[in-house]
Every structure is written in structure tokens, then in C-alpha cells.
Amino acid sequence: MVEIIIDEKRRFGKPIIEGTRIAVDEVLGALAGGMTFEEIEKEYGIKKDGVLAALRYATEIVSEEQVGLLNVKG
């Protein structure tokens, strides 16, 4: 299983896909922009398990966040 690593000497400590220099935020941005897994694999030279590792990492980060109520007027 591919892991996400953080190394201060690589990409300024950004979370990256193990064995690459591809940052998690690059993968998430590509997905948010509408790229498919296959397009990301080709564009960034990673495999599907790398994309899934980025999604797992993001899910863990978001699930730990404390979310306050927003006062939305509209």
C-alpha cells in the first residue's frame, strides 16, 4: 500500500506520495478540476493506489477538523 509521507527536505515538508515528488494537494486539485484517475496517472506518473492514498490522507485530515457553525444569511 502506498503511503503519504512528510519530509522537510522534500517539497518543503508538504505531504507527498511515497516514492514520488507529487504533493497530495496536486492530486486533489487535479481531481477537483475534473481529471479522471487515468488522466492523473498519465499526467503525474503515479498509479491508482497513489491517488487513493492522497484521498485517504485528505479524508483523515478533514475528519479530524473541528467545524464551527457558520451564520449564513441569504
C-alpha positions as CSV (number, residue, x, y, z in Angstrom):
1,M,0.0,0.0,0.0
2,V,1.3,3.4,-0.9
3,E,1.7,5.9,1.9
4,I,1.8,9.6,2.2
5,I,5.0,11.0,3.7
6,I,6.1,14.3,5.1
7,D,9.8,15.1,4.8
8,E,11.1,18.6,5.4
9,K,13.8,18.1,2.8
10,R,11.2,17.3,0.0
11,R,8.7,19.8,-1.3
12,F,9.2,22.0,1.8
13,G,7.5,19.5,4.0
14,K,4.3,19.1,2.0
15,P,2.6,15.7,2.2
16,I,3.7,13.8,-0.8
17,I,3.0,10.3,-2.3
18,E,5.7,7.9,-1.2
19,G,8.4,7.3,-3.8
20,T,7.5,10.5,-5.7
21,R,7.7,14.3,-5.5
22,I,3.9,14.6,-6.2
23,A,2.1,16.5,-3.4
24,V,-1.3,15.5,-2.1
25,D,-2.7,18.9,-2.9
26,E,-1.7,18.5,-6.6
27,V,-3.6,15.2,-6.8
28,L,-6.6,16.7,-5.0
29,G,-6.6,19.7,-7.3
30,A,-6.5,17.6,-10.4
31,L,-9.5,15.5,-9.1
32,A,-11.4,18.7,-8.2
33,G,-10.6,20.0,-11.7
34,G,-12.3,17.1,-13.2
35,M,-9.4,14.8,-14.2
36,T,-10.0,11.1,-14.0
37,F,-7.8,8.6,-12.2
38,E,-6.4,7.5,-15.5
39,E,-5.6,11.1,-16.6
40,I,-3.8,11.7,-13.3
41,E,-1.8,8.5,-13.6
42,K,-0.6,9.6,-17.0
43,E,0.0,13.2,-16.2
44,Y,1.8,12.7,-12.9
45,G,3.3,9.2,-13.5
46,I,1.7,7.7,-10.4
47,K,-0.6,4.7,-10.1
48,K,-4.1,4.4,-8.9
49,D,-3.0,3.5,-5.4
50,G,-1.1,6.8,-5.2
51,V,-4.3,8.7,-6.0
52,L,-6.2,6.6,-3.4
53,A,-3.5,7.3,-0.8
54,A,-4.0,11.0,-1.4
55,L,-7.7,10.7,-0.9
56,R,-7.3,8.6,2.2
57,Y,-4.9,11.2,3.6
58,A,-7.3,14.1,2.9
59,T,-10.2,12.2,4.4
60,E,-8.2,11.6,7.6
61,I,-7.3,15.3,7.8
62,V,-10.9,16.5,7.2
63,S,-12.4,14.0,9.6
64,E,-10.2,15.4,12.4
65,E,-11.2,19.0,11.9
66,Q,-13.3,20.8,14.4
67,V,-16.1,22.6,12.4
68,G,-18.0,25.5,13.9
69,L,-21.4,26.7,13.0
70,L,-21.5,29.4,10.3
71,N,-24.1,32.2,10.4
72,V,-25.1,32.3,6.8
73,K,-27.6,35.0,5.7
74,G,-29.2,34.8,2.3
